[in-house]
Amino acid sequence: MQNQTIDHHLREALTHLEEAINQSIHTVTQNEASSKEIGGKWEQFLGQFYGMVKDKGKKSRVNLLSWISFSRIR
């Protein structure tokens, strides 16, 4: 049951991320000058995500990033 809940949350996150990507692309194609602002939003998001993974990992002594084979992500 726990794994199904994790899968559900990850699927939901991917759905939201896809929509954010689509809206970002649409916004920039409509107004190229907005690319710096949109890029900043993505930098902030990715920084917060990475920081959250690192912070929660430190607090729980679990290195989530060590579970991921980055060479397999492509």
C-alpha positions in Angstrom: 0.0 0.0 0.0 2.8 2.4 0.9 4.5 1.9 -2.6 1.1 2.6 -4.3 0.8 5.9 -2.4 4.4 6.9 -3.4 3.6 5.9 -7.0 0.4 8.0 -6.9 2.2 11.1 -5.6 5.0 10.8 -8.2 2.4 10.4 -11.0 0.6 13.5 -9.7 3.9 15.4 -9.5 4.7 14.5 -13.1 1.3 15.6 -14.3 1.8 19.0 -12.6 5.3 19.3 -13.9 4.2 18.6 -17.4 1.6 21.3 -17.2 4.1 23.7 -15.8 6.5 22.9 -18.7 3.7 23.3 -21.3 2.7 26.7 -19.8 6.3 27.8 -19.6 6.9 26.9 -23.3 3.6 28.6 -24.3 4.5 31.8 -22.3 8.0 32.0 -23.8 6.8 31.4 -27.4 4.2 34.1 -27.0 6.7 36.5 -25.3 10.4 35.7 -25.6 11.2 38.5 -23.2 9.6 36.4 -20.4 12.2 33.7 -20.8 14.4 35.1 -18.1 11.5 35.3 -15.6 10.3 31.8 -16.5 13.9 30.5 -16.2 14.1 32.1 -12.8 11.0 30.3 -11.7 12.4 27.0 -12.8 15.7 27.7 -11.1 13.9 28.5 -7.9 11.8 25.4 -8.1 14.7 23.0 -8.8 16.8 24.7 -6.1 14.0 24.2 -3.6 13.5 20.6 -4.7 17.2 19.8 -4.5 17.4 21.6 -1.1 14.4 19.7 0.2 15.9 16.3 -0.8 19.3 17.2 0.8 17.7 18.7 4.0 15.3 15.8 4.6 18.1 13.4 3.9 20.4 15.0 6.5 17.6 15.0 9.1 16.7 11.4 8.5 20.2 10.2 7.7 18.9 8.8 4.4 20.6 9.9 1.2 17.8 9.8 -1.4 20.1 10.7 -4.2 22.3 7.6 -3.6 19.3 5.5 -4.6 19.2 7.0 -8.1 21.4 5.9 -10.9 21.8 9.1 -12.8 23.4 7.2 -15.7 20.1 5.4 -16.2 18.2 8.6 -16.4 18.0 9.6 -20.1 
